[in-house]
Amino acid sequence: MLVRSICRFHLAAGAAALACVASADPPDYAVVRSMPHDTAAYTQGLVYAEGRLYESTGRYGRSQVRLVDLLTGRAAQAVSLPDDRFGEGLALLGGTLYQLTWTSGVAYTYDARTLAPRDSFTYAGEGWGLTTDGTSLIMSDGTATLRFLDPHTLALRREVTVRDQGSPLSQLNELEYARGALFANVYRSDWIVRIDPTSGAVVDWIDLAGLLPPGDRTGSTEVLNGIAFDEATGHLLVTGKLWPTLFEIRLAGWPDGMQATGGR
Ligand SMILES: [Ca+2]
């Protein structure tokens, strides 16, 4: 559709995504369930595993890693970062939570069961989104390049450039790997892209404009950010920075159930 093509052009060119308007295409998703989300949570990372929702929040002096109570959206448990650390992407691998920071070049690890801090690592450049394919950590940093990191050392294993119809696509923010696909929030937009993690090619654009109704926004409501995958249902959990709602959504053309494509 023409409208969607215009949005893609703007995003690929790095221009304001606010120029995008709702697509005339059929909806890319259906809302299955709406749950509360803490409007004080500046969501930077979201992970769902075995009925537990983990969240990384940003902003200096307010950054945390949280185990979230799904009934209230509030933190059932939380560990705060030092005041000079800005929390970013979050991933769970092998019972360990990994949390990036924005410009500090430091990642923290925690015991996923207790949230007890474990270790820290350093890396080059900015930290934005983080997820895992079960073998490597996959990291975004605001550029079009995704890094695949060794989870034991955070050493670089490989890089891939994300391209949409041949053009590099930067501003990739929160990430989620699911069933061989890599989902990424495009910063300052209502779009999630689905990426082939091997080639870096963008294979789909998912339009979430209108997900949070205008009446539920306030002057402080920030951008869409945060994607978690529920293995049991095949659905995504999505929210935004300081949003009042966490949405469980089913993507159009994305079959329900783990059996559909063999799981993660
Ligand atoms: Ca995620």
Boltz pocket constraint, residues with backbone or C-beta under 6 A from the ligand:
constraints:
  - pocket:
      binder: B
      contacts: [[A, 45], [A, 46], [A, 47], [A, 90], [A, 130], [A, 131], [A, 174], [A, 175], [A, 176], [A, 226], [A, 227], [A, 228]]
      max_distance: 6.0
